[in-house]
């Protein structure tokens, strides 16, 4: 990899010091769009105690296939290159809140209101199922529209040295 990154446009909003950055591998190029591969990480991927970690066990059971993202980048790249992708911190917090805060809040409100109305535990449980499904819809719709991926920007390109295999 070269030591000098080629510049690409940075996120246009927010404080650049609060941006989240990740280095990803370029797997394919189609015009000005690049397809990037990111390895799925668990909470304890680098932990020395991961053998006894619950998150590591779930990662082994669940799909751990790499995640692929398609983004626009005006800088020419080739498969095998690595790019630094950024997202404004505020945008990330909005996406995380939509996925991780809305469903538990919807369940807590539903269970609390149903309990205040004196409904049985079975009725409360039956009410919470559809509420949980409905609370996941905004995150699913945002993902289908590509909102989170649209917030990602290629910040730098690290070219693969000539002669190195991808």
N, C-alpha and C positions, 0 to 999 in steps of 0.2 A: 504494500500500500504506500502511496506517496505521503510525504509528511505535510505538504501544503494542500489544504482543502480548497476546492473551487467554490466560490460563493454562489448561492442561490438566494432568492428572496426569503427574508425572515418573516415571521408572523407580523402582521401590520398593526395589531392592537395589543395593548397591555405592555407591561414592563418586561423587556426581554430577559431580565435577570430571573424572572419568575416562570419562565417557560420550561416545560418538561422536554428533555431530549433523549433520544434513543438512536443507536446506530443499527441500521438494518442492511441486509444484503440485497442487491439488485438481482432478480432472477430472470426478468424479461423486460424488453423495451418495445413499445409500440408507438412510434411517432414521438410526441412530447409527453406520453404517459409511461410511467415505469411501474413494474410490479415488484413489490418488496416482500421479503420473507422475514418474519420475526419469530423467534422461538418462544413458545409459551413458557412463562416463568411461574413458579409457585412461590409462596411467601418465604420459604426457607431454602431456596435453591442453592445458596452458598453456605448454609449453616452446617457446622460439623456434626450436629445432632440430628440431621434430617432423617436418618434411618428410623428413629422413633417418633417422628413428627407426623401429626394427623394431616397437615396440608400436603406433605410429601406422599402420604399413602393415597389421598384422594387424587393427586395428580397422576399417580401410577394407574389408578382405576379408570379415571376419566380420559377423554380424548386429549392427547398431548401433541397432536399434529401441529406443525408450524402454522402460524397465521399469515395469510397473504393479503396485502393491501395494495391497491392501485392508486397512484398519485400523479399529478402533473409536475413536471420539472423542466424548466426551460434550458437547463444546463444539459448538454449531451452526456449520457452515461451508457455503460455497456454491462451486460451480465457479468457478475463477479465483482463489480465495483461495490463499495459500501457508501451509504449516505447517512447523514445525521438528519433525523426528522424531528421537528419541534411542534409543540402545541402550547398555546398560551395557558398558563396555570388556571386562570379563571374559567376558561372553556372546559378544561379537564374537570374542574370541580363541578361545573354544571352537569356534565355527562355522568360523572360518578354519582352525583346526588339523584339524578333521574333513575339510575339503575339500582343504587344501594340505599337510598333514603326514602323514596316514595313508597315502595312496597311495604316496608315495615311500619311506616307511619299509617298507611291505609289500613293495615291489619290491626294495629293498636287502636285506631279510632273506631273501627268497626266493632271490635271486641268490647271496647270500653262502652260505646253507646248501647250495644246489645245487652251487656251486663247491667247497665243503668236502667234499661227497660225491663229487667227481670226475666230475660229469656233464658232458657235452659242452656247448659253447656253444649249439648248436641246441636241445638239450633244455632248457637254462636259459631260452632265449628263449620256447620253447613253454610252459613253466611260468609265466612272468611274465605272459603275456596274460590267463589266467583270474584270476590273483591281482590284477592291476590292476583288472579288472572287479569282482571281489568287494570290493576295498578302496574302490571308489567307491559301493557300495551304501549304507553308513551315511549319507553326505551326501545321497544321493538320497532315501532314506526320510525323513530329517529335513526336507528341502525339501518333500516331498509332504505331510507332516503339518503343514507350516506352522510349524515350530518357530522358525525365524529370524524370520519375520514376527510371530509371537506375542510376541517379545521387544521389538519396536519399540513405542514410545509417542509419542503426539503431545504435545509439550511446550509449544508456543505456536502461535497462529494469527495470521497477518497478513491482515487483510481487504482485499479489493480495494475501492478507492474507488468509490462509486456513480457510475454513468455510464461507467466504463471497461470496454471489452470484455474478455472473458476471454482 
